[in-house]
């Protein structure tokens, strides 16, 4: 598809900033939506060679999205990565689920005011695919055809943990998008990407190593000698590959209407990360945990359909861990 100007929401976040860079690298003009124009300015400062292609708009709240109709003007594609996420909730429905649903709906409604928009790519999550209570055997491979079976009532229940409520928020926000496209039949089509844990070097503004996004903070904990966290799922993707998947989803005509689960073929555990860190960084060798962890191989996740259809390859876990930890060490030294 010939797309020349893209609105990226969550553009100053971990995943969004990589998508911005991947678009700029192709000469595609980008308007980044961010809650913080200061972060937008910080990204502009480090991308002066793309000053003619990159601009930022402030949208503080996608539930009350003043400026969203303005933000979609003139663009012909949208990548919606912004989504509320916190484990510190008092009210799951009010703080996680409704904001995610309303945010997606606001983006699609704004997009409907601009007939030039051909495609929206939605960053969903493996959380909207996984049935956390499913017991293997038999061996089962999740694909883009699968949905987590959580009901709205279960996800919204005040007694439900924030982790479960988050799974609900991703599912029901994504369903909102599919329902909207089916019912309203807008000029644009939709592609959804449902990635698992996402790791890798950062290109968004991060003031210190303590401010790393949550998934990378876990790897930094491992590098710092903390006790090993337990991986909820054994699947992961390098953020650079996820950005490439978004570009493929945006530009590949045949991807319209599809739902993908981009994931590296190699499984991970934090013990595996510790082993890589010990091997790659001699100074850290005696600090990192030598505990062992089993890697769950009782079920699978299809990352092949995404890489084949959307035209990218996967990094190894070793490369991803090494690149992130090297960057974090550099950040730590310069603080």
N, C-alpha and C positions, 0 to 999 in steps of 0.2 A: 504494500500500500504506500502511496506517495503522501507521507505526512511531513509537514514542514515546520509546524509550530505546536508545541505541547505544553499543557499545564500539568505540572507535577505537584501534587499535594504532599505535605510532609517532606518538602524538598530539602530541609536542613537537618533531617534525621539520618540515622545510620544507613538505611536502605535507600531512602529518597535521594541522598546526595550522590550515591554511586550511580543511580539512574540518571540524574542530571548530567554527570560527567560522561556517561555512555552516550547520551543523546548529543551533547556538545561535540564529542569526538567524531560524530557522524555529520556535523554541520547543521544539526537540527536546532532551531530556536527554542528556548525554554523560558517559560514563566513559572517561577517557583512560588508556591503558596506556603507561608510559614506563619507561626504564631509570633515569631520574634524577628523583626526587621534587622535587629543587631546581628543575629546569626546570618541572615541573608547578606548583610553588608560584609561580614567576615568571609563568606564564601566568594563574594564578588572580588574582594581584595586578593584572594589567592587564585583567581581565574581571570586576571586582567586581559590575557590573550583572547578570552572569549567575551569581552565586555559588550560586543555588538550583538551577541546571541543570548545573553542571560539577563533576566530582570526578576525582581521579587515583589510580591504583593503580600500584605498582612491579612490573614484571616484567623482571628483569635479563637473562634468557636464555630465549628461546623454545624452545630445545632441551631445557632442564630447567625447564619452566615451572611452578615452584611458584606457586600463586595464580591460575593461569589459569582453573581451574574456578570459583573464587570470583569472578573478574573477569567471567565471562559470566552470573553469576546475575542474574535479573530483567530483563536486556536482551532486546529483541526483534529487534535487528539488529547486525551486526558489519561494520566496515570495517577490513580488515587491510592496513595500508600498511608495517608494519615488515619490513625485510629486511636481511640483512648485506650490506655493500658496502665493499670495500677493494681498492686496486690493489697493496697491499703484502703479497702472499701467498707463503708458502713451499710450501703444500700446498693446491692449488685445491679438491680434493674435501673436505678436512677443514675448511677455513676459509671457503669460499664455498658450495659446492654442497649438502653435507649439511645445514649449518645452515639454508639457505633451505627445503629440502624438509621438514626436521624441524619447523621453525617453523610452516609452513603446516599440516602434519598435526596438530600440537599444538593449533592454534586450532580446526580442524574437529572434532577429537575432544572438546575441551572444549565446543564449541558443541552437540555431540550430547547432552550431559548436560542441556541446557535446551530442552525442547520448545516454549517460547515463541518461540525464534529462527526468524524466517521467511526471512531472507535474509542472505547474506554477500557483500560486495563485496570483491574481491581486487585490489589494485594490482599488476598485472604490469608489463610493459614492452614497448616495440617491439622490444627485444632478443630477446624470445621469438617474434617474428614474422618478423624480417628474415633473409633468406638472404644473408649477407655476401659470398658468392662468386658470387652470381648476376650475370651480365653482360648488360646491355642492349646493343643492342635485342633483341627488340621492347619497346616501352614496356609497363610492367607496373604495375598498381596493387595494392599490398598491402591486404588487408582483415583483419577478424577471423577469416577462415577459414584464414589462412596461418600456418604454424609454421616457425621456423628449423630447418634439417635437421641440426643438430649432434647427434652421438651422445653418450651419457653418457661413453663411453670417451674420446672426443676432448676433451670439456670437462674431464674429471678428470685427463687426462694431465699429469704434472708439467712437461712441456716446453711446455704450452699457456700463452699469455699470460693475465694476469688479466682482460683485456678480453674475451677469448673465453670464459674460464671464467665470467665474470659473465653472458654471454649464456646459457650453459648453466644457470647457477643459476636464472635467471628462468624459462627454459623448463621445467625439471624440477620446480620448485616449483609452477608453475601446473598442470602435468600432474597432479601429486600431488592437487591440489584437485579437478580434474575427475574423476579416477579415483575418489577417495573418494566424491564425490556419486553417481557412477554405480553403484559397487559397494555402498555402505552404504545408499543411498536414505534419507538423513536427513530430518527435518521441514523443513529449510531448503533453499532453492535457492541458486544461485551466479551472480554476474555478474563477469566479469573485464574490467579496463580495461588496455590496453597502450599507454601514452603514450610519445612520443619525448622529446627534450630538453625539460626544463621550466624556465622562467624566470619571473621576476616578483618583486614586492615580498615581503618576509618579514614574517610575523606571529608566528613562533616566537622563543623567547629566543636572541638572538645577542649575544655580549659585545663583539664588535668587527667591523669590516669584514673583518679577516683571517680571521674564523671563518664567513664566508658559506658556504653549501652549494656543492658543486662547480660546478654549472651556472652559478649566479649569479657565482661567483668568476671564471669565465671572462669574463663581461661586465665585471666590475670591472677585470680585467687590461687589457681593451681600453680602458676609460675612463682607466686609469692610464698609458696610452702604451706598454704592452708590445707585443711582436711579436704579430701576430694568430694565435690558434690556428686549426687547421683543423677544420672541422665534420666529424664522421664521417658524419652524415646531414644532409639539408637540412630535416628536419622538426622542429617544436617545438610547444609549447603553453604558454599563460600559466597559471600555477599557480591563478589564480582560476577559470579556465575548467575546469581539471582537477578542482578542488573541486566545481564545479557539476555536472560529469559524474558524480562519485561520489554526489552527492545524488540526481541523476536515476536513477542505477543502483540506489540503495537503495530509492527510493520508487515507481518505475515498475513496475507489476505485470508488464507484457508483456516487460520486459527480462530476466526470469528465464531462466537457461540460456544467455544470450548472451555473446559476447566482442566487445569494441569496441576500435577504435584511435583514440581521440580525438586529433586533431591540427589545428592551424590550417591554413586553405587556403593561406596565404602561406608561401613557403619562406624560409630565412634563411641568412646566412653571417656570420662575425664582421666582415668588411669592411662589410657592410650595417649591422651594429650600430655600427661606428665612424662611419659616415656620419651615422647618426641622432644619435649623441652629439655630434658636431661641430656639427650643426645646432641641437640643443636646448640645449646648454650652451656658451655662448660662451667661458667660462674654459678649457674643455678643448679648444677647437677646434685649437689649435696643438700639443697633446700627442698626440692620437690618430693612429694609423697611417693613412696615405692609400693603403696598398697595396690592390690589387684582388684579388678572389677570384671564381672562377667558382662559380655555384650549380648543383649537380647537378639537372638536370631530366630525367634519363633514366628515372626511375621515379616512381611516385606512392604516396600513402598516403591511405586513405579516412577522412576526419574527419567526413564528412557524415552517415553513418549514426548516429554517436554524438550529434551535435548535434540531429539531427531526432528521434531516439527518446527522448533523455534531456532535451531541452528547454532548451538554452542556446545562446548565440552566442559567437563567438571575438573576442578582442581583436586589435588590429593589433600587428605587431612593434614599430612605433614607440611605441605606448602602453606596451607591456611594458618595453622598454628604458628609456624615459624614466622610468617610475615606479620601476624598480629603481635606476637610477643616481642619481636625485634622493634616494632614501632612503639609499643608500650614502654619498653626499656628506654628508648630514646626520649619519649615524653617525660618519663620519670627523672631522667638525668637533667633535662633542661628546665625542670620546675624550680 
